[in-house]
Amino acid sequence: MTYQIKKAAVLGSGVMGSGIAAHLANIGIPVLLLDIVPKQLTAEEESKGLTLDHPQVRNKIAAAAKQNLLKQKPAPLTTKKNLSLIAVGNLEDDLEQLKEVDWIIEVVVENLAVKKALYEKIETVRKPGTIITSNTSGISIEAMAEGRSVDFRKHFLGTHFFNPPRYLKLLEIIPASSTSPEVLDFMTKFGEDRLGKGVVIAKDTPNFIANRIGTYGLLITLQEMEKRGYSIGEVDSVTGTLIGRPKSATFRTLDVVGLDTFMHVAKNVYDQTEGEEQKVFEVPAFMKKMIENGWLGAKSKQGFYWKKGKEILEIDPATLEYEPTKKLKTPSIEMAKQQKGLSNKVKSLVYANDRTGEILWNILAPTLRYSAQLTGEIADDIVAIDNAMKWGFGWEQGPFEIWDAIGVGPSVAKMKEEGYEIPPFVQSLLDQGYQSFYREEDSDLYYFDGEGFQPVPVNEKVIDLKRYKKKHGVIKKNSGASLIDLGDGIALLEFHSQSNAIGLDILQMINYAIDEVEQNYKGLVIGNQGKNFCVGANLGLILMEAQDDNIFELDFVVRTFQKAMMKIKYSTKPVVAAPFQMTLGGGAEVCLPAAHIQASMETYMGLVEAGVGLIPGGGGNVNLYAKHLKGLPNGVTVDYQNVVNKVFESIAMAKVSTSGEEARENNFLDFADGLSINPDHLIYDAKQAALSLYENGYQPPKREKIPVTGASGYATMVLGAETMKLSGFISDHDFKIAKKLAFVLAGGKVPFGTLVDEQYMLDLEREAFLSLVAEPKSQQRMQHMLVKGKPLRN
């Protein structure tokens, strides 16, 4: 049978249910969101004369959850428009509509009896072949499937999303013994390609993979903290980014999750285990007391941390009193900061003979042993376990990657010295003469399966640039960028400067790349796999030259930048930009002239130079205006003033999109540009776009004159800015920047509708940029951004 999901239903509209519905809407799937019928009226409903039979009352739980999606932070929707794809109803009147859907996702309360009763009702209306999944975080999939028909069971499995569904990568898929292999295969591919998730196949065991190991690790940390007299803040200072974990570390994470939610997850394993393992899942008494007090974390504004005025206090587990936050300060932390690479940092910390080494060893060692004990029980292989922890809990390295980093041999020797039993899986590795769980051969990765090494499965759409370069080398590189042969006639220009900031080294590589591609390749992709695509030009370099009054040097840099952008625009071979995450200032300027933009769903794009006292200098003003004009229909009288006002507002207010979809609404992307839902597929998708353009006979755009609004348009834009200044929304310096920007976008003081040359506008842009860079207040803004990492309003 060929499966397709054109429409879905989510049953249960709580935080997870509504979040999953939002994610489906984000990828263009219409979704029906249902919840229970309320048992009583509110006073307001009574005053309006409504009854329990009124549709407005019967659907109100799902309707309220839908509206709440617009208020939540971080935003579950990539654009407010997606809300229209969510229809609401209730579980009594609207079950018949389940006949129309291809996927039913149950997200009701974590109670087996409630779920089974609901499945009985679903069975009476669902059409054969409809996939049904539960988003349970720990109830047995087998137990839920009991008593259902053969077709229901064949199409039933667990799909455990992590919260928030839009942002967290992990999707655990848990088949029952009766789940059809075709259904499992389809949902795995659908999860990766359409939902954009990192999928792991988990076994039907308590809390599956990530929550089982993650909860164990958190509880071990709590217990070690109590046993050894560390404070909350001390533990958080060494269990976050220092060891490749999220910034929220241990206790800030628990505050965000909610202490009550965490206790529920821990109890689920506690109730289904025994002996020593069960003891670990017993939540400490002080935490139970906090829950009794209603100190649940972020949702109650008080948990392990409490913000009192401007001060953040931490709780003392012994007294439950709040006190100033403390941090661990030990020699090993300073030593680790000097180490290159996460693996070396973690290794030096774990074996350190001080309080940092003590706490990290005592929480990592048991977690590693526990992960190894569960191999084969919770997942088929260590790759699934490592990926689940990286994608679900934000660890940079999974348990077996950490074990490799600290050395399997030395760590096992230390564990044995301390009297711990070594899991057979680990002992088997050492007995066979191996020293690591992963090994690299010819730049391909292999993992230990208990008997030998197997290749780590790789989806063809996932191109790991680090590994790819090791295997295939580079065409040319300098300090800022590399040119790589991606195969099939497509080259890739990868930025790898600090924060991928654009300097002369990157501009030189852009020029070289275009020349090389025009001669020897079918197309070029500009992309990378850093933290962000590009946060802009090298601001430190610009400020240094500005403070030295080296305007001649800056003039040369801006000209070089503009020429490189024009080279991208008029390349005879298609150039595809592949932005993701922060794509700001110069990063956006690199994308705008490309033949095609293949953006990630999570692309935060904007021309933000006004925040540092400047305007775009690399053609951003001209190219954004041109992008707006390109989207207008032919033969229609256009009000250029409306178009230029929109561009002016976007740049002057330093607007940044909150998603790739919003970047399209802001006209940084046009209707033909693409969005990749799975960020791991972005380079592959961009490569396919470049090939498609080439094979369809790509021709570069013709050099055409641009219609501008001239003197009257300039006056209109300045009037708008002046109104904002008088209202107190912008400062005098903001107004000065706005006037310079208006002059550039208006094309100077020419008559309205004049057709001007692109180079003329670029010259206006360069002159405005250079005049602003010399302004003391602009230099103050640049300095503030470099030192504080946030804009200065002066």
PEMO-V504093 format. One line per field, one symbol per residue. ss: DSSP state (2 for helix, 1 for strand, 0 for the rest). psi: psi as a letter, one per 30 degrees, with the letter a starting at -180 (. if undefined). Layout:
ss: ???
psi: ???
This chain:
ss: 00000011111000222222222222000111111000000022222000000022220222222222000000000002222221111100002222220011110000022222222222222000001111000000222220000222220111111000000001111110000022222222222220000111110000000222222222222222222200022222220022200000002222222022222222222200002222220000222222220000122201001111001111100000011100000022222222000222222222000022222222222222222222100010022222222222200000222222220222222222200000022222222000000111100111110000111000000000222222220001100011111110011111100222010222222222222222220011110000000100102222222220002222222222222222222000011110001111022222220001111100111100222200000002222222222200000000022222222222220000000222222000000001110022222222222222222000000000011002222222222222222200000222222222222222000000001102222222222222222002222222222222000000
psi: kkkkjfklkkjjgaeeeeeeeeeeeeggjkkkjkalkkfllleeeeffgllffkeeefgfeeeeeeeffffkklkfkfkfffeffjklalgefgeefffflfkkjkhakijeeeeeeeeeeeeffkkkfkkklkgkgfkkeeeefkflleeeeegklkjjllkkeeekfkjkkjllffkkeeeeeeeeeeeeeefgljkkjllilkgbdefeeeeeeeeeeeeeeeeghlleeeeeffgbfeggllffbeeeeeeeekeeeeeeeeeeeefgllbeeeeegjkkeeeeeeeefgigbefggkbflkjjbfkkllkjfefglklkklkkjleeeeeeffkkkeeeeeeeeegkiafeeeeeefeeeeeeeeeeefkfeflflfeeeeeeeefeggkeklefeeeeefjeeeeeeeeeefgkkkkeeeeeeefgglglfklkkhgkkllkgfeakkkkkkkffjjjeeeeeeefaleklafflkkkjflggklkjkkhlkggkkaeeeeeeeeeeeeeeeeflflkkjllhaelekgaljeeeeeeeefghieeeeeeeeeeeeeeeeeeegkfkkkkkillbjilcfeeeeeeflfkkjlleikjkljgfefggalkfhgeeeeeeeeeeefkklgkkkjfeeeeeeeeeeeeghkklgleeeeeeggfkaffllkkejffgeeeeeeeeeeeeefghkkllkjllkklfaeeeeeeeeeeeeeeeffgelleeeeeeeeeeeeeefgahllkgkklkeeeeeeeeeeeeeeeffkeeeeeeeeeeeefgllkj.
